[in-house]
Amino acid sequence: MELYQKILNYFLVKGCQKLQVNASGMDVFYQTNLEHCCVYWVIELYNGTEMTNDQYQNIERQIKNAFFSRGYQKVTIHAILCTKNKDAAMKICRTNENACIIDMLQFRLMLFEGQVSDESGIFRGLDQLISEYKRGQGAYQQGYGYSQSRASSYQKKNGIFSRIGIVTLIIIVINAAIFLYTDLSGNYNKIVSKGCIFWPLIKFENEYYRLLTYQFLHANISHLANNMLILGIMGSTLERHVGKVKYLLIYFLSGIVAGIASMSYNMEKGLLSNSIGASGAVFGVIGAIALIVIVNKGRLETIGTRQIIIFIALSLYGGFTSQGVDNAAHVGGLLAGFFIAMLVYRKKRGRIRED
């Protein structure tokens, strides 16, 4: 198989050494760092059924022992199952956290939650190799009579819409539409006054709906763009990992809690301030991702513990050093998203982690 050979060559180009093994259909590469050895065990399974789970674990032990006998104190194995029958190979992946799949039909790398992190970046390069190979195959097929509709379908699967979650996209469109209507209608002040958080009206007039409506109002185009840009990236990631219903629950509940936090702060300080914007809900999304990163041993897709901590710190710092920013809503939304995710998120083997 041409792709399989390209994969083997890739590990050699990345500076990996090859271990000689006497078993057909598998190749073992490794990189060493002092007392640590990182092993990439590439397995060719044509139908996905050539290896049982017991056989897999037995060979894995033999590979580990081979490197332990060489004096390495730590051996990390990444098993890569190259197959045209991913459903059969999934049986191995569900019980072995170090196993991933290369789908030789769809030409994609399938990593999973809970998998050992790849600090050397081998999998990022491998994913790029497979993507480039897939694009080459698509161009080849289209040149030999594949219809335009099929080419369009290919683009949809691999373009921007494959990365932005449908629920996230809908939320962004609704926010943009409401902003445009509010800005162009000539009734900006009236609409904002009817939908913003203003604690006396919530406390004394029972206008609790404001805790929801304020999330769809924005002061200006930069306010909207900043919130929607972060939501497009972070929200889509969260949507992929918790599902549409739980994502909506986290988003809107975080926004409501953020609104309550804002209202409570203004009441305590005796401030008669109006609060608008989706940033409380967006911070809730960030808080939920932080929880999932922790649960998944410091890695969620391309987001690691260090990245999410720096992102949160910079976002909060930017708010506290700027004028007119509702920091109480930001902190409230962040904490709400974190704790709501604790209640609704369940780590599942078999969920794809796309890098």
Rosetta blueprint (number, residue, H / E / L):
1 M L
2 E H
3 L H
4 Y H
5 Q H
6 K H
7 I H
8 L H
9 N H
10 Y H
11 F H
12 L H
13 V H
14 K L
15 G L
16 C L
17 Q E
18 K E
19 L E
20 Q L
21 V L
22 N L
23 A L
24 S L
25 G L
26 M E
27 D E
28 V E
29 F E
30 Y E
31 Q E
32 T E
33 N E
34 L L
35 E L
36 H E
37 C E
38 C E
39 V E
40 Y E
41 W E
42 V E
43 I E
44 E E
45 L E
46 Y L
47 N L
48 G L
49 T L
50 E L
51 M L
52 T L
53 N H
54 D H
55 Q H
56 Y H
57 Q H
58 N H
59 I H
60 E H
61 R H
62 Q H
63 I H
64 K H
65 N H
66 A H
67 F H
68 F H
69 S L
70 R L
71 G L
72 Y L
73 Q L
74 K E
75 V E
76 T E
77 I E
78 H E
79 A E
80 I E
81 L E
82 C E
83 T E
84 K L
85 N L
86 K H
87 D H
88 A H
89 A H
90 M H
91 K H
92 I H
93 C H
94 R H
95 T H
96 N L
97 E L
98 N L
99 A E
100 C E
101 I E
102 I E
103 D E
104 M L
105 L L
106 Q L
107 F L
108 R E
109 L E
110 M E
111 L E
112 F E
113 E L
114 G L
115 Q L
116 V L
117 S L
118 D L
119 E L
120 S L
121 G L
122 I H
123 F H
124 R H
125 G H
126 L H
127 D H
128 Q H
129 L H
130 I H
131 S H
132 E H
133 Y H
134 K H
135 R H
136 G H
137 Q H
138 G H
139 A H
140 Y H
141 Q H
142 Q H
143 G H
144 Y L
145 G L
146 Y L
147 S L
148 Q H
149 S H
150 R H
151 A H
152 S H
153 S H
154 Y H
155 Q H
156 K H
157 K H
158 N H
159 G L
160 I H
161 F H
162 S H
163 R L
164 I L
165 G L
166 I H
167 V H
168 T H
169 L H
170 I H
171 I H
172 I H
173 V H
174 I H
175 N H
176 A H
177 A H
178 I H
179 F H
180 L H
181 Y H
182 T H
183 D H
184 L H
185 S L
186 G L
187 N L
188 Y H
189 N H
190 K H
191 I H
192 V H
193 S H
194 K H
195 G H
196 C L
197 I E
198 F L
199 W H
200 P H
201 L H
202 I H
203 K H
204 F H
205 E H
206 N L
207 E L
208 Y L
209 Y L
210 R H
211 L H
212 L H
213 T H
214 Y H
215 Q H
216 F H
217 L L
218 H L
219 A L
220 N L
221 I H
222 S H
223 H H
224 L H
225 A H
226 N H
227 N H
228 M H
229 L H
230 I H
231 L H
232 G H
233 I H
234 M H
235 G H
236 S H
237 T H
238 L H
239 E H
240 R H
241 H H
242 V H
243 G L
244 K H
245 V H
246 K H
247 Y H
248 L H
249 L H
250 I H
251 Y H
252 F H
253 L H
254 S H
255 G H
256 I H
257 V H
258 A H
259 G H
260 I H
261 A H
262 S H
263 M H
264 S H
265 Y H
266 N H
267 M H
268 E H
269 K H
270 G L
271 L L
272 L L
273 S L
274 N L
275 S E
276 I L
277 G L
278 A L
279 S H
280 G H
281 A H
282 V H
283 F H
284 G H
285 V H
286 I H
287 G H
288 A H
289 I H
290 A H
291 L H
292 I H
293 V H
294 I H
295 V H
296 N L
297 K L
298 G L
299 R E
300 L E
301 E L
302 T L
303 I E
304 G E
305 T H
306 R H
307 Q H
308 I H
309 I H
310 I H
311 F H
312 I H
313 A H
314 L H
315 S H
316 L H
317 Y H
318 G H
319 G H
320 F H
321 T L
322 S L
323 Q L
324 G L
325 V L
326 D L
327 N H
328 A H
329 A H
330 H H
331 V H
332 G H
333 G H
334 L H
335 L H
336 A H
337 G H
338 F H
339 F H
340 I H
341 A H
342 M H
343 L H
344 V H
345 Y L
346 R L
347 K L
348 K L
349 R L
350 G L
351 R L
352 I E
353 R E
354 E L
355 D L
